[in-house]
Amino acid sequence: MTQAIISLGNTQDRLLNIIKGKYGFKNKSDTVNFVIEKFGEELLEPELRPAYVQKIKTLEQKGKLSKYRSLSALRADVEHA
């Protein structure tokens, strides 16, 4: 386990205390880990569900997906849909 000494401002300390109380964490370390995990989920791209990947592959095989050479071509197609 890695340990770190961090400096928090008053606002950040209050915010950690609010999150700690809201989610019932025992200490600020658990709270900081929670915030990091929560932010990490939003930051990192989630893996696609296998059913969705299969659906896209099926659409590709049927030729129902279109390729566009430019943004203006896509925009024109969308506007005339």
Protein Blocks (a to p, Z undefined) as FASTA:
>chain_A
ZZddddddfklmmmmmmmmmmnopablklmmmmmmmmmmmmmpccdddfklmmmmmmmmm
nopaccdfbfklmmmmmmmZZ
